[in-house]
Amino acid sequence: MEGTTYGYVRVSTQEQNEARQLAAMRKFGVAEENIIMEKLSGKDFNRPRYQRMVKRLRPEDILVVKSIDRLGRNYDEILEQWALITKERKAAIVVLDMPLLDTRQGRDLTGTLIADIVLQLLSYVAQTERENIRQRQAEGIAAAKAKGVHFGPPPKTLPDNFEELRQAWRNKQMSLRAAAKTCGVPRSTFYDAVLRAEMAEGRIEAK
């Protein structure tokens, strides 16, 4: 029995470009009643229409998407959905923007194998790039800190009597709470300012 061809169109509420995806579905030959469309914000990825469509998929059915990112937010989710559709539901997937991601032909052998390899390769490249970005960010932050760049909110301006209060606290003439209160800052802010001052003086080493 011949299967049903479904088209899945997803757009965010910010980017109203469903016309391009709809045109691609119609050009492929997806029947109007079998085009499922959802509008989702970037952070809300709960897809009730998509989930219902996947549950309807049967062997010999075909799911058509314009691009691979319509299946998920990242490659981990894309791989999960790919396996669900092709392995569990045993339906075929056609990604219009990537002809190699087409499991209709020889889905039991070459077609599925090539598509799986391509998808795994894309996932590996995406994961490697994410790790490289994190490493570059960490290296950039470390280099900036080494140059004295401060991250986070700017330090609060300390009153003119900070040095006097710092010495009074260090000499145990007043408590940390009292020194900070007189200084007009929280205890943590006062203590951090003391540490910075003593690091600048070389009395303690920076960690």
C-alpha positions in Angstrom: 0.0 0.0 0.0 1.3 3.4 -1.0 2.2 5.6 2.0 1.3 9.2 2.7 3.7 12.1 2.2 3.7 14.7 5.0 5.3 18.1 5.0 6.4 19.8 8.2 6.8 23.6 8.3 8.1 25.3 11.4 8.7 29.0 11.8 9.2 31.2 14.8 6.9 34.1 15.6 9.7 36.5 14.8 10.7 35.2 11.3 7.6 35.0 9.2 9.0 33.1 6.3 6.5 30.2 6.1 5.7 31.1 2.5 9.1 29.9 1.3 8.7 26.5 3.1 5.1 26.1 2.0 6.2 26.8 -1.7 8.8 24.1 -1.3 6.3 21.6 0.0 3.9 22.3 -2.8 6.6 22.0 -5.4 7.6 18.6 -4.0 4.0 17.5 -4.3 2.8 17.4 -0.7 -1.0 17.6 -0.6 -2.3 20.7 1.1 -4.1 18.7 3.8 -0.9 16.9 4.7 1.2 20.0 5.4 1.6 20.5 9.1 2.7 24.0 10.2 3.7 25.3 13.6 4.8 28.8 14.8 7.1 28.6 17.7 9.3 31.0 19.5 13.0 30.3 19.7 12.9 29.0 23.3 9.5 27.3 23.3 10.0 24.1 21.4 6.9 22.2 22.6 5.5 20.9 19.2 2.1 19.3 19.7 1.3 19.2 15.9 4.7 17.7 15.1 4.3 15.1 17.9 0.8 14.1 16.6 2.2 13.8 13.0 5.1 11.6 14.1 2.7 9.3 15.9 0.7 8.9 12.7 3.7 7.9 10.6 3.6 4.4 9.2 6.1 2.4 7.1 6.1 3.7 3.5 5.1 7.2 4.7 7.4 10.1 3.9 8.2 13.2 5.9 9.4 16.2 4.0 11.2 19.2 5.6 12.8 22.2 4.0 16.0 22.0 6.1 17.4 19.7 8.8 17.0 22.2 11.6 13.2 21.9 11.3 13.5 18.6 13.2 15.2 20.0 16.3 17.0 22.8 18.1 20.4 21.0 18.0 22.0 18.0 16.4 21.4 15.8 19.5 17.7 16.4 19.2 17.9 16.0 15.4 19.6 12.6 15.7 17.0 11.6 18.2 14.1 12.5 15.9 15.8 11.0 12.9 16.1 7.7 14.7 12.5 7.9 15.9 11.2 8.5 12.4 13.4 6.1 10.4 14.1 3.3 12.8 11.0 3.2 15.1 8.3 4.5 12.8 10.1 3.1 9.7 9.1 6.1 7.6 11.3 8.0 5.2 12.7 11.5 5.5 13.5 13.9 2.7 15.4 17.1 3.5 15.0 19.4 0.5 18.0 21.6 1.2 20.3 18.5 1.5 19.7 15.9 -1.2 21.9 13.3 0.5 19.5 13.3 3.4 16.8 11.3 1.5 16.0 7.8 2.7 13.3 7.0 0.1 15.7 5.2 -2.3 17.1 2.0 -0.9 16.0 2.8 2.6 17.0 -0.6 3.8 20.5 -0.4 2.5 22.5 2.3 0.7 20.1 5.3 1.0 19.6 5.0 4.7 23.3 4.2 5.3 24.4 7.3 3.4 21.9 9.5 5.2 22.9 8.2 8.6 26.6 8.8 7.8 25.9 12.4 6.6 23.8 13.1 9.6 26.4 11.7 12.0 29.1 13.8 10.3 27.0 17.0 10.6 26.4 16.2 14.2 30.1 15.7 14.8 31.0 19.0 13.0 28.4 20.9 15.0 29.5 19.4 18.3 33.2 20.1 17.5 32.4 23.7 16.6 30.4 24.2 19.9 33.5 22.9 21.8 35.8 25.1 19.9 33.6 28.2 20.6 33.6 27.3 24.3 37.4 26.9 24.3 37.9 30.2 22.5 35.6 32.0 24.9 37.5 30.5 27.9 40.8 31.5 26.4 39.5 35.0 25.6 38.2 35.5 29.2 41.5 34.2 30.7 43.5 36.5 28.5 41.3 39.5 29.3 41.5 38.8 33.1 45.3 38.6 32.7 45.2 42.1 31.3 43.1 43.3 34.2 39.7 43.4 32.5 36.9 43.1 35.0 33.9 41.0 34.2 30.5 41.5 35.8 29.0 44.6 37.4 31.5 47.4 38.1 32.9 47.5 41.7 31.0 49.8 44.0 32.7 53.1 44.7 34.2 53.0 48.2 34.1 56.0 50.5 37.2 58.0 51.4 37.4 56.4 54.8 37.8 52.8 53.4 41.5 52.6 54.2 40.9 53.8 57.7 38.2 51.2 58.2 40.3 48.5 56.5 43.1 49.0 59.0 40.7 49.2 61.9 39.2 45.8 60.9 42.6 44.2 60.3 43.8 45.5 63.7 40.7 43.9 65.3 39.5 47.3 66.4 36.1 46.7 64.8 34.1 43.8 63.4 33.7 43.1 59.7 30.0 43.8 60.0 30.7 47.2 61.7 33.4 48.1 59.2 31.2 47.3 56.2 28.2 49.1 57.7 30.2 52.2 58.4 31.6 52.0 54.8 28.1 51.7 53.5 28.5 48.4 51.6 27.7 44.8 52.2 30.2 42.7 54.1 31.1 40.7 51.0 31.8 43.9 49.0 34.0 45.2 51.9 35.9 42.0 52.2 36.5 41.7 48.5 37.8 45.3 48.4 40.2 44.5 51.3 41.5 41.5 49.3 42.0 43.5 46.2 43.8 46.2 48.1 46.1 43.7 49.8 46.8 41.9 46.5 47.8 45.2 45.0 50.1 45.8 48.0 51.6 42.3 47.5 50.5 41.2 51.0 48.5 38.2 49.6 48.8 36.4 46.3 46.1 36.3 43.7 44.5 32.9 43.3 
